[in-house]
Amino acid sequence: MANKDRSVVETGIVLGVIVLALVVVFAVGLPRWHKHDVGGTIALPATLSGGLTKAGSSELDAAILKQEQNATQVMGAATSVAEYTDAKQSTGVIVQATRTPVGALLPVASGTYTRVGEVYCLTDTSAQATLCRRGSGDLTVQVTASDATSGASYANEVYDAIAHKKF
């Protein structure tokens, strides 16, 4: 049973990295004239509601660091990425925060859009993942989750924590 849970989490990580790579590609399309300060970092909360904590391993940390560096370089803005899981590693989300204006969610062939308050979500039924995004001014938070309800909830939680420095 532990292998099944680990397999689900690993699949989630792979899907999250793929979605993150797509977001980075999209970011290249942002207007080049809108430059941001590359310096600094965005601190993400250590824990999220529902008992989720930042996951970490040397392999995962190296992959996340590579994604952060690539996104920061391409977008010209500070970017932070983290994976959060529960104690059993059966539930998890991937969070990305960047100091750029919010962009549109690009359509996918098998996707549906949802709006939950200030959060826009795109559920890709072929990948069984939902990408939720909230942004304002120069802060954008994006969460990859299993569904729009939890994705929107975590996007709001992280956005509010960063915007109001609640941690």
NUTOR-959848 format. One record per residue: x, y, z of N, C-alpha, C in turn; chain. Coordinates in pm, 1 decimal. Last residue first. Example, Ala and Ser with C-alpha at 12.3 -4.5 7.8 and 13.67 -1.06 7.14 Angstrom:
% residues 2
1285.0 / -225.0 / 708.0 / 1367.0 / -106.0 / 714.0 / 1290.0 / 3.0 / 787.0 / A
1319.0 / -569.0 / 780.0 / 1230.0 / -450.0 / 780.0 / 1320.0 / -330.0 / 780.0 / A
***
This chain:
% residues 167
316.9 / 3449.0 / 789.8 / 395.5 / 3336.8 / 842.2 / 531.2 / 3382.9 / 881.8 / A
174.4 / 3643.5 / 654.8 / 111.8 / 3577.9 / 769.9 / 192.1 / 3460.1 / 824.2 / A
201.1 / 3862.2 / 460.3 / 311.5 / 3807.2 / 539.9 / 260.2 / 3745.0 / 669.8 / A
11.4 / 3926.8 / 279.6 / -2.7 / 3984.3 / 413.2 / 101.4 / 3932.5 / 510.2 / A
94.5 / 3794.2 / 50.8 / 54.6 / 3934.7 / 41.3 / 48.5 / 4002.4 / 177.5 / A
137.3 / 3532.9 / 152.9 / 248.5 / 3611.2 / 95.6 / 213.9 / 3759.2 / 97.1 / A
-118.7 / 3464.2 / 247.7 / -2.1 / 3453.6 / 336.2 / 114.4 / 3537.6 / 283.5 / A
-280.6 / 3500.3 / 19.5 / -301.6 / 3583.7 / 138.1 / -181.0 / 3580.9 / 231.1 / A
-167.0 / 3293.6 / -142.3 / -168.2 / 3434.2 / -186.2 / -181.8 / 3527.6 / -65.6 / A
-221.8 / 3066.1 / 11.4 / -82.2 / 3105.8 / -13.7 / -76.0 / 3251.7 / -55.7 / A
-506.8 / 3071.8 / 12.3 / -429.9 / 3065.1 / 137.2 / -286.8 / 3113.8 / 117.0 / A
-574.7 / 3071.9 / -261.6 / -612.3 / 3183.2 / -174.7 / -527.2 / 3187.8 / -49.1 / A
-467.9 / 2821.5 / -329.8 / -421.2 / 2942.5 / -399.0 / -453.8 / 3065.8 / -315.7 / A
-619.9 / 2650.5 / -166.8 / -476.3 / 2666.1 / -141.0 / -418.8 / 2789.0 / -211.3 / A
-873.0 / 2690.9 / -288.7 / -853.6 / 2714.5 / -146.1 / -706.1 / 2736.9 / -113.5 / A
-825.4 / 2608.9 / -551.7 / -861.8 / 2748.0 / -524.8 / -839.3 / 2783.4 / -378.1 / A
-771.4 / 2334.5 / -503.1 / -672.3 / 2421.1 / -568.3 / -699.3 / 2567.6 / -540.5 / A
-1010.8 / 2242.2 / -393.9 / -890.7 / 2245.6 / -309.2 / -784.7 / 2335.0 / -370.7 / A
-1177.1 / 2294.8 / -624.5 / -1211.9 / 2342.3 / -490.8 / -1088.1 / 2350.7 / -401.6 / A
-1059.4 / 2167.4 / -845.9 / -1068.8 / 2312.8 / -840.6 / -1097.4 / 2365.6 / -700.7 / A
-824.7 / 1898.0 / -770.3 / -956.3 / 1950.3 / -807.3 / -959.0 / 2101.6 / -786.2 / A
-559.2 / 1837.6 / -720.9 / -641.9 / 1733.4 / -780.8 / -777.7 / 1784.3 / -826.2 / A
-337.1 / 2107.3 / -821.8 / -405.1 / 2022.7 / -723.7 / -491.1 / 1919.9 / -797.4 / A
-113.9 / 2359.6 / -836.2 / -154.8 / 2239.6 / -908.1 / -210.6 / 2143.4 / -804.1 / A
-139.3 / 2706.2 / -814.6 / -141.0 / 2580.3 / -742.1 / -186.3 / 2469.4 / -836.2 / A
14.6 / 3021.1 / -816.4 / -44.1 / 2913.0 / -895.1 / -31.3 / 2783.1 / -817.3 / A
9.0 / 3363.0 / -776.0 / 22.3 / 3233.6 / -708.8 / -52.0 / 3130.9 / -792.5 / A
165.2 / 3665.1 / -843.2 / 81.6 / 3558.5 / -897.1 / 112.8 / 3430.3 / -822.1 / A
203.3 / 4005.8 / -804.6 / 210.9 / 3875.6 / -737.6 / 113.0 / 3778.4 / -801.6 / A
176.7 / 4269.9 / -884.2 / 294.7 / 4195.5 / -928.6 / 311.8 / 4062.6 / -855.5 / A
-167.0 / 4282.2 / -912.0 / -44.1 / 4361.7 / -912.1 / 71.0 / 4278.7 / -963.3 / A
-265.1 / 3952.7 / -851.8 / -301.2 / 4093.5 / -846.4 / -171.0 / 4172.1 / -840.9 / A
-396.2 / 3618.9 / -885.5 / -293.9 / 3721.4 / -893.1 / -351.6 / 3860.2 / -887.2 / A
-425.9 / 3272.9 / -888.2 / -476.5 / 3399.5 / -834.8 / -363.6 / 3500.4 / -842.0 / A
-507.1 / 2965.3 / -1037.3 / -420.4 / 3083.1 / -1036.1 / -494.9 / 3203.0 / -979.0 / A
-479.1 / 2614.8 / -1066.4 / -554.5 / 2729.9 / -1015.9 / -459.7 / 2847.5 / -998.7 / A
-512.4 / 2326.5 / -1242.7 / -421.2 / 2439.1 / -1225.5 / -505.0 / 2558.8 / -1184.9 / A
-561.6 / 1988.9 / -1181.3 / -622.3 / 2120.4 / -1191.9 / -518.2 / 2225.8 / -1159.6 / A
-549.1 / 1669.1 / -1341.3 / -489.8 / 1771.4 / -1256.3 / -560.9 / 1903.4 / -1281.9 / A
-571.7 / 1460.2 / -1526.0 / -632.3 / 1448.8 / -1394.8 / -567.7 / 1544.7 / -1295.1 / A
-504.1 / 1481.2 / -1785.2 / -392.8 / 1469.8 / -1690.6 / -442.3 / 1450.0 / -1547.7 / A
-756.1 / 1500.7 / -1897.1 / -665.2 / 1397.4 / -1947.0 / -547.7 / 1376.1 / -1851.6 / A
-873.8 / 1717.9 / -1773.0 / -924.0 / 1584.6 / -1740.2 / -833.4 / 1473.9 / -1791.7 / A
-761.4 / 1986.3 / -1631.7 / -724.8 / 1906.2 / -1748.3 / -763.1 / 1762.2 / -1716.4 / A
-912.8 / 2269.7 / -1523.9 / -900.0 / 2127.5 / -1495.4 / -873.9 / 2054.8 / -1625.9 / A
-821.8 / 2574.1 / -1419.1 / -834.9 / 2496.9 / -1542.2 / -810.1 / 2351.4 / -1505.8 / A
-944.0 / 2852.0 / -1233.1 / -888.4 / 2716.8 / -1240.0 / -914.6 / 2656.1 / -1377.4 / A
-898.3 / 3155.2 / -1067.0 / -937.8 / 3090.2 / -1191.6 / -868.0 / 2955.4 / -1199.1 / A
-1010.9 / 3325.2 / -782.1 / -920.6 / 3224.3 / -837.6 / -981.2 / 3164.3 / -964.9 / A
-1182.2 / 3478.0 / -640.4 / -1079.5 / 3548.0 / -718.2 / -983.2 / 3453.4 / -788.7 / A
-1433.7 / 3244.0 / -655.8 / -1396.4 / 3373.6 / -598.7 / -1299.4 / 3445.4 / -691.4 / A
-1352.9 / 3036.0 / -884.5 / -1388.3 / 3021.8 / -744.1 / -1342.3 / 3149.7 / -675.4 / A
-1431.0 / 2930.2 / -1201.4 / -1391.4 / 3045.8 / -1121.8 / -1443.8 / 3024.0 / -981.3 / A
-1306.8 / 2699.5 / -1437.1 / -1390.0 / 2724.7 / -1320.2 / -1339.4 / 2852.2 / -1254.8 / A
-1291.3 / 2522.2 / -1746.5 / -1257.7 / 2636.6 / -1663.2 / -1357.4 / 2651.6 / -1550.5 / A
-1163.3 / 2212.5 / -1860.1 / -1278.1 / 2294.2 / -1825.3 / -1232.0 / 2404.1 / -1730.4 / A
-995.9 / 2031.3 / -2128.4 / -1002.7 / 2108.1 / -2005.8 / -1133.0 / 2182.9 / -1987.1 / A
-875.6 / 1892.4 / -2340.0 / -972.6 / 1823.9 / -2253.9 / -990.3 / 1897.6 / -2122.6 / A
-702.4 / 2076.2 / -2466.2 / -807.3 / 2007.7 / -2542.4 / -914.5 / 1946.5 / -2453.7 / A
-660.0 / 2381.6 / -2284.4 / -613.7 / 2247.0 / -2320.4 / -731.9 / 2176.5 / -2385.1 / A
-575.2 / 2732.3 / -2278.1 / -667.9 / 2620.3 / -2291.2 / -597.6 / 2490.0 / -2323.8 / A
-390.6 / 2901.2 / -2024.8 / -401.1 / 2856.9 / -2162.9 / -494.2 / 2737.5 / -2173.2 / A
-485.7 / 3156.6 / -1821.3 / -465.8 / 3012.1 / -1824.7 / -487.7 / 2968.0 / -1969.1 / A
-315.7 / 3472.5 / -1838.0 / -430.0 / 3385.9 / -1866.4 / -390.0 / 3239.6 / -1856.5 / A
-126.8 / 3598.5 / -1557.0 / -153.4 / 3577.6 / -1699.2 / -272.2 / 3485.8 / -1715.7 / A
-56.2 / 3847.6 / -1316.8 / -122.6 / 3722.2 / -1350.3 / -148.1 / 3716.5 / -1500.1 / A
271.3 / 3997.2 / -1307.6 / 125.4 / 4005.4 / -1315.7 / 67.1 / 3871.1 / -1356.4 / A
520.8 / 3853.6 / -1089.4 / 477.0 / 3901.2 / -1220.3 / 325.8 / 3914.7 / -1217.6 / A
672.8 / 3708.0 / -889.4 / 649.5 / 3852.2 / -885.5 / 625.1 / 3904.4 / -1026.6 / A
522.9 / 3394.6 / -805.7 / 616.1 / 3475.5 / -882.6 / 576.8 / 3622.3 / -875.8 / A
490.2 / 3069.6 / -680.3 / 460.6 / 3210.8 / -661.1 / 566.4 / 3290.5 / -736.9 / A
346.7 / 2753.6 / -687.9 / 444.4 / 2842.6 / -750.4 / 398.6 / 2984.6 / -723.6 / A
294.4 / 2440.7 / -541.4 / 270.0 / 2583.9 / -535.4 / 383.3 / 2656.9 / -605.0 / A
126.3 / 2138.0 / -560.4 / 248.9 / 2209.2 / -597.3 / 213.5 / 2356.5 / -605.2 / A
-3.4 / 1909.2 / -317.9 / -20.7 / 2018.0 / -413.4 / 116.2 / 2075.9 / -444.5 / A
-135.3 / 1591.1 / -204.3 / -29.5 / 1688.9 / -226.2 / -69.5 / 1794.5 / -327.3 / A
-191.9 / 1299.4 / -22.7 / -247.8 / 1422.7 / -75.8 / -133.5 / 1521.6 / -93.8 / A
-35.4 / 1102.0 / 72.7 / -145.4 / 1062.0 / -14.5 / -213.5 / 1182.1 / -78.7 / A
161.5 / 1116.2 / 265.2 / 198.2 / 1143.5 / 125.8 / 90.5 / 1094.5 / 29.3 / A
90.4 / 1115.5 / 522.0 / 86.7 / 985.8 / 454.7 / 133.1 / 995.1 / 309.0 / A
102.7 / 1387.4 / 585.1 / 194.5 / 1293.9 / 652.0 / 200.4 / 1158.3 / 582.8 / A
70.2 / 1564.8 / 268.9 / 27.8 / 1530.5 / 404.1 / 123.1 / 1424.7 / 460.0 / A
279.9 / 1805.4 / 97.7 / 211.1 / 1677.2 / 109.5 / 164.4 / 1657.4 / 252.8 / A
382.3 / 2045.1 / -138.5 / 329.1 / 2021.3 / -4.9 / 256.8 / 1886.4 / -5.9 / A
650.5 / 2184.5 / -310.7 / 550.3 / 2079.0 / -307.6 / 510.5 / 2059.9 / -162.0 / A
724.5 / 2508.6 / -443.5 / 730.3 / 2408.8 / -335.5 / 622.2 / 2304.9 / -356.6 / A
900.2 / 2786.7 / -572.8 / 820.3 / 2667.5 / -599.8 / 834.5 / 2572.9 / -481.3 / A
928.8 / 3131.0 / -656.5 / 949.0 / 3022.8 / -560.1 / 852.9 / 2909.6 / -592.1 / A
1090.9 / 3396.2 / -821.6 / 994.1 / 3287.3 / -828.9 / 1029.6 / 3182.0 / -724.0 / A
1150.9 / 3725.5 / -933.3 / 1167.6 / 3625.7 / -827.2 / 1055.4 / 3523.3 / -834.6 / A
1186.1 / 3766.3 / -1287.8 / 1123.8 / 3799.8 / -1160.0 / 1146.5 / 3687.3 / -1060.2 / A
1229.3 / 3695.6 / -1551.0 / 1292.2 / 3816.1 / -1499.4 / 1233.9 / 3860.6 / -1367.0 / A
1142.2 / 3466.7 / -1668.5 / 1042.5 / 3569.3 / -1640.7 / 1104.1 / 3699.6 / -1592.3 / A
1386.3 / 3324.6 / -1695.4 / 1299.2 / 3345.9 / -1811.2 / 1202.7 / 3461.4 / -1787.9 / A
1493.0 / 3328.7 / -1429.5 / 1569.7 / 3377.6 / -1544.5 / 1477.6 / 3412.2 / -1661.8 / A
1285.9 / 3213.4 / -1281.8 / 1334.5 / 3346.4 / -1248.0 / 1409.3 / 3407.5 / -1365.9 / A
1270.5 / 2960.7 / -1405.4 / 1156.7 / 3052.0 / -1410.3 / 1199.7 / 3194.9 / -1380.4 / A
1526.3 / 2857.0 / -1340.7 / 1484.5 / 2871.7 / -1478.8 / 1370.3 / 2972.3 / -1490.8 / A
1517.1 / 2859.3 / -1059.0 / 1620.1 / 2935.1 / -1129.8 / 1580.5 / 2959.6 / -1274.3 / A
1297.5 / 2686.8 / -1013.9 / 1295.7 / 2824.9 / -965.4 / 1395.5 / 2910.6 / -1042.4 / A
1391.9 / 2446.7 / -1130.3 / 1272.6 / 2512.0 / -1183.5 / 1266.0 / 2658.5 / -1140.3 / A
1611.6 / 2397.3 / -960.0 / 1634.5 / 2414.3 / -1103.7 / 1515.0 / 2485.8 / -1167.7 / A
1476.2 / 2364.1 / -717.5 / 1572.6 / 2473.0 / -733.0 / 1599.4 / 2501.4 / -880.7 / A
1332.4 / 2128.9 / -777.1 / 1261.6 / 2254.3 / -751.3 / 1355.4 / 2373.2 / -768.9 / A
1542.9 / 1945.4 / -802.8 / 1451.6 / 1968.5 / -915.5 / 1377.5 / 2100.3 / -899.0 / A
1654.4 / 1959.4 / -546.0 / 1737.3 / 1993.4 / -662.7 / 1648.5 / 2023.8 / -783.4 / A
1438.7 / 1867.5 / -390.5 / 1489.9 / 2003.0 / -370.9 / 1574.1 / 2047.8 / -489.8 / A
1420.9 / 1601.8 / -485.5 / 1311.6 / 1695.3 / -507.7 / 1360.1 / 1838.6 / -494.9 / A
1669.3 / 1502.2 / -393.9 / 1633.4 / 1494.1 / -535.1 / 1523.8 / 1594.8 / -568.9 / A
1661.0 / 1547.8 / -118.3 / 1768.0 / 1608.1 / -196.9 / 1733.6 / 1607.9 / -345.0 / A
1333.2 / 1645.8 / -23.8 / 1433.7 / 1541.4 / -34.9 / 1542.3 / 1601.9 / -121.7 / A
1030.3 / 1756.3 / 108.6 / 1170.3 / 1780.1 / 78.4 / 1250.5 / 1652.7 / 75.0 / A
728.7 / 1942.7 / 127.9 / 799.3 / 1816.0 / 109.6 / 944.2 / 1848.2 / 77.9 / A
564.4 / 2137.5 / 361.1 / 657.8 / 2136.8 / 248.9 / 729.6 / 2003.4 / 244.8 / A
251.0 / 1989.3 / 460.1 / 378.7 / 2053.0 / 489.9 / 468.0 / 2045.8 / 366.8 / A
-92.2 / 1984.2 / 539.7 / 10.5 / 1976.2 / 436.4 / 136.0 / 2051.7 / 479.6 / A
-316.5 / 1988.8 / 705.2 / -200.9 / 1910.7 / 746.8 / -93.0 / 1895.8 / 640.1 / A
-509.6 / 2162.0 / 627.2 / -529.8 / 2021.9 / 592.4 / -410.2 / 1935.5 / 626.3 / A
-315.9 / 2449.5 / 527.1 / -427.2 / 2385.0 / 596.6 / -442.9 / 2241.3 / 548.9 / A
43.1 / 2427.2 / 511.4 / -86.0 / 2471.7 / 459.5 / -195.3 / 2398.3 / 536.9 / A
370.5 / 2540.1 / 613.6 / 257.2 / 2447.4 / 620.3 / 135.6 / 2511.8 / 554.9 / A
550.8 / 2734.2 / 547.8 / 603.5 / 2600.5 / 575.8 / 492.4 / 2496.5 / 577.4 / A
485.3 / 2965.7 / 277.7 / 457.5 / 2911.4 / 411.1 / 514.3 / 2769.6 / 426.8 / A
759.2 / 3111.3 / 95.6 / 634.2 / 3036.8 / 97.4 / 611.4 / 2981.2 / 237.5 / A
910.1 / 3409.4 / 1.1 / 899.9 / 3308.0 / 106.1 / 761.8 / 3243.4 / 100.4 / A
1073.0 / 3480.8 / -279.9 / 938.8 / 3486.1 / -224.0 / 930.4 / 3373.6 / -122.0 / A
1374.1 / 3674.2 / -300.9 / 1298.7 / 3550.1 / -311.3 / 1158.3 / 3574.8 / -257.8 / A
1606.3 / 3886.4 / -481.8 / 1515.9 / 3848.6 / -374.7 / 1447.2 / 3716.9 / -400.5 / A
1611.5 / 4013.7 / -821.3 / 1666.2 / 3985.6 / -689.7 / 1560.4 / 3945.0 / -589.3 / A
1478.0 / 4096.4 / -1041.7 / 1508.7 / 3954.2 / -1033.2 / 1555.3 / 3918.1 / -892.6 / A
1221.2 / 4317.2 / -1081.2 / 1343.8 / 4295.1 / -1006.2 / 1365.6 / 4145.7 / -989.7 / A
1094.1 / 4313.1 / -1416.5 / 1078.9 / 4306.2 / -1271.2 / 1215.5 / 4285.8 / -1208.2 / A
970.8 / 4471.5 / -1710.5 / 1080.1 / 4407.2 / -1635.9 / 1052.8 / 4415.7 / -1486.3 / A
801.0 / 4479.6 / -1970.8 / 760.5 / 4479.5 / -1831.2 / 863.8 / 4403.8 / -1748.3 / A
881.5 / 4438.1 / -2227.5 / 907.0 / 4569.3 / -2169.5 / 875.3 / 4574.5 / -2021.3 / A
791.1 / 4191.4 / -2307.8 / 932.4 / 4204.7 / -2270.5 / 960.8 / 4337.1 / -2201.7 / A
486.0 / 4050.8 / -2204.8 / 554.8 / 4163.7 / -2267.9 / 696.5 / 4180.8 / -2214.3 / A
496.9 / 3693.0 / -2210.2 / 463.2 / 3818.4 / -2142.2 / 541.3 / 3932.3 / -2205.5 / A
596.5 / 3463.6 / -2325.5 / 509.0 / 3547.1 / -2405.8 / 468.3 / 3677.0 / -2338.6 / A
723.3 / 3334.4 / -2125.2 / 808.1 / 3396.8 / -2226.4 / 725.4 / 3491.4 / -2311.8 / A
517.5 / 3211.9 / -1989.6 / 572.1 / 3336.6 / -1936.2 / 662.9 / 3407.6 / -2035.5 / A
481.0 / 2971.6 / -2122.1 / 383.3 / 3078.9 / -2138.5 / 440.8 / 3213.1 / -2094.6 / A
699.6 / 2831.7 / -2018.2 / 694.5 / 2860.2 / -2162.0 / 596.5 / 2973.2 / -2188.4 / A
612.2 / 2817.7 / -1753.6 / 736.1 / 2890.5 / -1785.3 / 738.5 / 2925.5 / -1933.1 / A
390.1 / 2654.4 / -1786.5 / 372.1 / 2790.4 / -1737.6 / 494.8 / 2874.9 / -1769.8 / A
513.6 / 2417.4 / -1864.7 / 423.0 / 2484.8 / -1957.2 / 399.9 / 2630.3 / -1916.4 / A
648.7 / 2358.1 / -1627.7 / 726.6 / 2386.4 / -1749.0 / 640.1 / 2457.9 / -1852.4 / A
427.3 / 2305.8 / -1465.6 / 514.3 / 2418.6 / -1435.2 / 597.2 / 2456.5 / -1557.0 / A
336.4 / 2071.9 / -1584.2 / 251.6 / 2190.0 / -1586.8 / 335.0 / 2314.6 / -1559.5 / A
558.8 / 1910.3 / -1521.8 / 520.3 / 1931.8 / -1660.8 / 434.3 / 2057.7 / -1672.7 / A
550.6 / 1917.0 / -1244.2 / 669.0 / 1970.3 / -1312.1 / 636.9 / 1997.8 / -1459.0 / A
303.5 / 1788.4 / -1204.6 / 324.8 / 1925.7 / -1161.0 / 442.4 / 1990.9 / -1230.1 / A
355.3 / 1532.1 / -1300.4 / 254.5 / 1615.0 / -1366.3 / 272.1 / 1761.4 / -1329.2 / A
551.5 / 1458.3 / -1109.6 / 584.3 / 1462.0 / -1252.2 / 485.1 / 1550.8 / -1327.1 / A
397.4 / 1469.8 / -875.1 / 516.4 / 1553.9 / -890.5 / 551.2 / 1568.7 / -1037.4 / A
204.7 / 1273.0 / -926.7 / 165.4 / 1412.3 / -904.9 / 281.2 / 1508.2 / -923.7 / A
367.2 / 1050.8 / -931.4 / 293.2 / 1088.3 / -1051.6 / 249.6 / 1233.7 / -1041.9 / A
447.6 / 1053.3 / -663.8 / 547.4 / 1070.2 / -769.6 / 480.7 / 1108.9 / -900.6 / A
199.7 / 1005.8 / -539.6 / 271.8 / 1130.1 / -513.5 / 374.0 / 1156.0 / -623.5 / A
145.4 / 749.6 / -638.9 / 51.5 / 858.6 / -662.6 / 121.3 / 992.9 / -644.4 / A
362.7 / 606.8 / -536.9 / 344.9 / 616.6 / -681.3 / 251.4 / 731.8 / -717.0 / A
309.6 / 621.6 / -266.8 / 431.0 / 685.5 / -316.5 / 421.3 / 705.9 / -467.9 / A
78.2 / 466.8 / -259.3 / 74.1 / 606.2 / -216.8 / 194.0 / 682.5 / -271.7 / A
189.3 / 219.9 / -345.9 / 82.5 / 283.5 / -422.5 / 74.2 / 431.8 / -388.9 / A
371.5 / 164.8 / -143.2 / 421.7 / 186.7 / -278.9 / 317.4 / 255.3 / -364.6 / A
199.6 / 122.6 / 68.9 / 288.4 / 238.5 / 73.5 / 343.9 / 268.8 / -64.3 / A
82.0 / -119.1 / 0.0 / 0.0 / 0.0 / 0.0 / 86.3 / 125.4 / 0.0 / A
***
